[in-house]
């Protein structure tokens, strides 16, 4: 299994303001940065609970039928995705990767 990681941060090491706003990012995501290509090339997108909750504020579920795994040790309400293919996992990174491989994740796994 190949794992690709896409991390968006500002120079200060954060992507959001202290209040969670992303107003520092250009409208529409700005220029080409490889994110769309990465998402198209992976079988599973793995995101943290905070990112998941922020994505829910964007409106329509942006991942379509792409399998998305939300990492959180606390319960997460997955119903707000409007029918997205979403599940929750928790545990150490090696265990998460093993569980994804055992569940049929293909050769590429996207972590955002």
GIBEL-V802355 format. One record per pair of residues at least 24 apart in sequence whose ideal C-beta (glycine too) atoms are under 6 Angstrom apart, sorted by sequence separation. I is the first residue (numbers start at 1). J is the second residue. D is the distance in Angstrom with one decimal. If there is no record, write none. Layout:
# GIBEL-V802355
<<I:J:D> <I:J:D>>
This chain:
# GIBEL-V802355
<<56:80:5.2> <44:69:6.0> <49:76:5.8> <6:35:6.0> <6:38:5.1> <4:38:5.9> <44:105:4.9> <43:105:5.5> <43:106:3.9> <43:108:6.0> <44:109:5.2> <45:110:4.8> <46:111:4.6> <47:112:5.3> <42:108:4.6> <41:108:5.9> <45:112:5.9> <42:110:3.4> <38:110:5.7> <1:101:5.2> <2:107:5.5> <2:108:5.0> <3:109:4.8> <4:110:5.4> <5:111:4.8> <6:112:5.0>>
